[in-house]
Every structure is written in structure tokens, then in C-alpha cells.
């Protein structure tokens, strides 16, 4: 009995790279490299230079972490951004929920009013709040005229005024972020829970809120990062004595011409926003896992 063994040459398998599928990524990748990666790399390099000699040094970083005024500005930035993000999320949630469930013709009107602040410039909106909140502004003048107060309330040139102005500026972004998340929740879940006897508050607490966690985290992160990097509103509503990271970077670049120290501040601000994004994404994933257990 003859046995014939046929062998065929084997070739190593090669991964098929979908070249055509990568073509649409060339343009955005090039834009990110040219306008983000390269400038960020240059800024990191400048932060290690000496202001006078240009040689590599850690003097600017040592100066940053030993300067009490700068550290106070960093802490003020964190507090301001956290308060703005919280106010934006709390105020945007009911509005976004209404827009996600409403079917009347007023939905279009309210949606237009929600995003209307973005039709005006940041400086224009900030000056509007300055007219309302200053010592001789509308609120203080009305309260003094009615006899409720005798002296103007400190509504501007402080943290309160900045938080109010930034909340107004960033609120439309929070509404859009939460609206996308709430629209993804099936309305039949709410109807089923109400048919089974759950109250409206119980439905919102046990169904709507847990399922909208991604939108809540996204709204908070958008509010935090936009507030942390804002310059015009803190500079106008906060006044000269209200120092945050963005205004201090501006001063170091234009007034003191200390580019290395300004680069250090910018790097620290970037790390702060990246850390907030990382913590927010981790929190979102943990809450998502608990929800599906």
C-alpha cells in the first residue's frame, strides 16, 4: 500500500492593513500634529530653558512649586472650575431632560434660548454680567432702591461673579452633552416604572439618573476644562486681584516676558485638565460597571 504525502509550501500570514480605511485619518492627524503636538512639544521644551541663558534647567519648575502666590492661583483655579462645572451640570440637567422628552412646539423655542448665549461673543456676555453685578449695577441699584440693602453687595470682582459669568458661558455645552445622553434612554422604561407604581421622583432617582451618568460626567468635565482655561471672564469679572492660571500665564508672557515660567504654568494647567479627564473617565466606567451588575 503506497501512501502519498502532499506538502504545500506555507507562507507566513501577514496582517492585512486596510489602507483605504486609514486615508480619512490623514488630514485630522496632520492637523493634530501641526497645531497641537508640535506646539505642545515646543512649550514643554521652553519650560526647561533658562530665561537669560537658554540652557536646560529646572529653575522655573522649582520657582512654581515654591511660590505661594502661584500655588494659591492654582488652588483658586481648581475651586473656580469645580464650582462652575457643578453649577453647569445642575442647571443644565432639568433643561436637557425637558428637551429630551418634550414634543410640543415650545421645545424648539426653549432649545434656541438654551444655545442663544453662544451667538454672542464671550467678551460681550461678560460685560453684560459686569453691568448687572457691579456695585452700581442693576441688582445692587434695584436692592438699594427697594430699601432691602443700604450698601452694594460684593457681587463682582470676586469668585462669585466669575462663577456666574462662566456658568452662563458654558451652560449651552452642558445642555448639549446631557441632551445627547438623555435622548439615548428609552422613554418606555419610565412609563413601565410608573405603571408598576413608582413615583416620578423614584423614576428619576433610580432610572434616569443612573442611566444618564455618562452625560453627567461629560458635562462636568466640559465645564471644568473650559472654566480652567478661560481668560476673558476671570479677567473682567474677577478684577486685577482675582488671579487664576490663565490670567497669570497672560501676565508672564506679555508683561514680564518670562516665557519659561509661563510655559511651566501652561504645562501644569494642561496636566490638571488631563488628570480631571482621566479621573472622570475612570469614575464613569466604575459607575457603568455597577449599573450593569
C-alpha positions in Angstrom: 0.0 0.0 0.0 1.5 3.2 -1.1 1.0 6.4 0.8 1.4 9.7 -1.0 2.1 12.7 1.1 1.5 16.1 -0.5 3.1 19.1 1.1 2.5 22.7 0.1 4.8 25.5 1.0 3.4 27.5 3.8 3.8 31.3 3.8 3.7 33.4 6.9 0.4 35.1 7.3 0.6 38.8 7.0 -1.8 41.2 8.6 -3.9 43.0 6.1 -3.8 46.7 6.7 -6.9 48.5 5.4 -5.0 51.3 3.8 -8.2 52.8 2.3 -9.8 52.9 5.7 -6.9 54.9 7.1 -7.0 57.6 4.4 -9.7 59.7 6.1 -7.4 59.9 9.2 -4.5 61.5 7.4 -5.9 65.1 7.4 -7.1 65.2 11.0 -3.9 63.5 12.2 -1.8 66.1 10.3 -3.8 68.9 11.9 -3.3 67.5 15.4 0.4 67.0 14.8 1.0 70.5 13.4 -1.3 72.5 15.6 -1.3 70.5 18.9 1.6 68.0 19.2 4.4 70.2 17.9 3.3 73.4 19.8 2.9 71.4 23.0 6.4 69.9 22.5 7.8 73.3 22.0 6.1 74.6 25.1 7.5 71.7 27.1 10.9 72.5 25.8 10.6 76.2 26.6 9.7 75.3 30.2 13.1 73.7 30.8 15.0 76.7 29.5 16.6 79.5 31.5 15.1 82.9 31.0 18.5 84.6 30.5 21.0 81.9 29.2 18.6 79.5 27.5 20.3 76.4 28.9 18.3 73.4 30.3 17.3 74.0 33.9 14.5 73.1 36.4 14.6 76.6 37.9 11.2 77.5 36.6 9.5 74.4 38.0 11.3 74.9 41.3 10.0 78.5 41.3 6.5 77.4 40.5 6.2 75.0 43.4 7.8 77.3 45.9 5.8 80.4 45.1 2.8 80.8 47.4 1.0 83.2 45.1 1.2 80.9 42.2 0.1 77.9 44.2 -2.8 80.0 45.5 -3.7 80.8 41.9 -3.7 77.1 41.1 -5.9 76.3 44.0 -8.2 79.1 43.1 -8.4 77.7 39.5 -9.4 74.3 40.8 -12.1 75.7 43.1 -13.5 78.0 40.4 -13.5 75.3 37.8 -15.2 72.8 40.1 -17.9 75.2 41.1 -18.6 76.2 37.5 -18.7 72.5 36.4 -21.1 71.7 39.3 -23.4 74.7 38.5 -23.4 74.0 34.8 -24.4 70.3 35.4 -27.1 71.0 37.9 -28.7 73.8 35.9 -28.4 72.0 32.5 -29.8 68.7 33.7 -33.5 69.7 34.1 -33.4 71.7 30.9 -31.8 68.9 28.9 -34.4 66.4 30.4 -37.2 68.6 29.2 -35.8 69.0 25.8 -35.3 65.2 25.5 -38.9 64.4 26.4 -40.9 67.4 25.2 -42.9 67.1 22.0 -44.6 70.5 21.9 -43.7 73.4 19.7 -42.2 75.2 22.6 -39.3 72.7 22.6 -37.8 74.5 19.6 -38.1 77.8 21.2 -36.5 76.7 24.5 -33.7 74.9 22.7 -33.0 78.1 20.8 -32.9 80.1 24.0 -30.6 77.5 25.6 -28.0 77.9 22.9 -28.6 81.6 22.3 -25.7 82.7 24.6 -23.3 81.2 22.1 -24.5 83.6 19.4 -22.7 86.4 21.2 -19.1 86.8 22.0 -17.6 85.9 25.3 -16.4 89.4 26.0 -19.9 90.9 25.2 -21.6 88.4 27.5 -19.0 89.1 30.3 -19.5 92.9 30.0 -23.2 92.3 30.3 -22.8 90.4 33.6 -20.4 93.2 34.7 -23.1 95.8 34.2 -25.6 93.6 36.2 -23.3 92.6 39.1 -21.1 95.7 39.7 -21.6 98.0 42.7 -23.7 100.4 40.6 -25.2 97.6 38.5 -28.8 96.5 38.0 -29.1 94.2 41.0 -27.5 96.4 43.6 -29.3 99.5 42.3 -32.7 97.7 42.5 -32.0 96.4 46.0 -30.9 99.8 47.3 -33.9 101.4 45.6 -36.3 99.0 47.4 -34.6 99.6 50.7 -33.5 96.0 51.2 -29.8 97.0 51.5 -28.0 100.2 52.2 -24.6 99.3 50.7 -23.8 97.5 47.5 -23.3 93.7 47.7 -19.9 92.4 46.6 -21.3 90.6 43.5 -18.3 91.2 41.2 -14.5 91.4 41.4 -14.6 88.0 43.3 -15.2 84.3 42.9 -19.0 84.7 42.9 -19.0 87.0 39.8 -16.6 84.8 37.9 -18.6 81.6 38.6 -21.8 83.3 37.5 -20.3 84.6 34.3 -18.6 81.3 33.4 -21.7 79.3 34.1 -23.6 81.4 31.7 -20.9 81.0 29.0 -20.5 77.2 29.4 -24.2 76.2 30.2 -25.1 75.5 26.5 -22.3 73.0 26.2 -23.6 71.2 29.3 -27.1 71.2 27.9 -26.0 69.6 24.6 -23.9 67.0 26.4 -26.7 65.9 28.7 -29.3 66.1 26.0 -27.4 63.5 23.9 -27.2 61.2 26.9 -30.9 61.6 28.0 -32.1 61.1 24.4 -30.5 57.6 24.5 -32.7 56.5 27.4 -35.8 54.6 26.3 -38.9 56.5 27.5 -40.7 53.2 27.8 -38.6 52.5 30.9 -40.1 55.5 32.7 -43.6 54.5 31.6 -43.2 50.9 32.8 -41.9 52.0 36.2 -44.8 54.4 36.6 -47.3 51.7 35.7 -45.8 49.5 38.3 -46.4 52.2 40.9 -43.1 54.1 41.1 -43.4 57.8 41.7 -42.0 60.5 39.4 -39.2 61.2 41.9 -38.4 57.5 42.2 -38.2 57.1 38.4 -35.8 60.0 38.1 -33.7 58.7 41.0 -33.5 55.0 40.2 -33.7 55.0 36.4 -33.0 58.4 34.8 -30.0 59.4 36.9 -28.1 56.1 36.8 -28.6 55.8 33.0 -27.5 59.4 32.4 -24.2 59.1 34.3 -22.1 59.3 31.1 -23.8 62.6 30.2 -23.4 64.0 33.8 -19.7 63.1 33.8 -19.2 64.6 30.3 -21.0 67.8 31.3 -18.9 68.1 34.4 -15.6 67.6 32.5 -16.6 70.0 29.8 -17.5 72.6 32.4 -14.3 72.0 34.4 -11.9 72.1 31.5 -13.5 75.2 29.8 -13.5 77.1 33.1 -9.9 76.2 33.9 -8.7 77.5 30.6 -10.9 80.6 30.5 -9.2 84.0 30.5 -11.6 86.8 29.4 -14.3 86.1 32.0 -12.0 85.8 35.1 -10.0 88.9 34.0 -13.1 91.1 33.5 -15.4 89.8 36.3 -12.7 88.9 38.7 -10.7 92.0 38.5 -6.9 92.5 39.0 -6.9 90.8 42.4 -8.5 87.6 41.1 -5.6 85.5 39.8 -6.1 82.2 38.1 -3.7 80.2 35.9 -4.9 81.6 32.6 -4.5 85.2 33.7 -1.1 84.5 35.3 0.1 83.0 32.1 -1.1 86.1 30.2 0.8 88.3 32.6 4.0 86.3 32.4 4.0 86.4 28.6 3.0 90.0 27.9 4.2 92.0 31.0 7.2 90.1 32.4 8.3 88.4 29.2 9.1 85.3 31.2 8.2 82.6 28.6 9.8 79.6 30.5 7.8 80.4 33.7 4.6 80.9 31.6 5.3 77.6 29.9 5.5 75.9 33.3 2.1 77.3 34.3 0.6 76.2 31.0 2.0 72.7 31.4 0.6 72.4 34.9 -2.8 73.6 33.7 -2.7 71.0 30.9 -1.8 68.3 33.4 -4.6 69.4 35.7 -7.2 69.1 32.8 -5.8 65.8 31.7 -6.0 64.5 35.3 -9.6 65.7 35.6 -10.4 63.9 32.3 -8.7 60.7 33.5 -10.5 60.7 36.9 -13.8 61.4 35.2 -13.4 58.6 32.7 -12.5 56.1 35.4 -15.4 57.2 37.5 -17.7 56.8 34.6 -16.5 53.3 33.9 -16.9 52.2 37.5 -20.4 53.6 37.7 -21.2 51.9 34.4 -20.0 48.6 35.8 -22.0 48.9 38.9 -25.1 49.8 36.9 -24.8 46.6 34.9 -24.1 44.2 37.8 
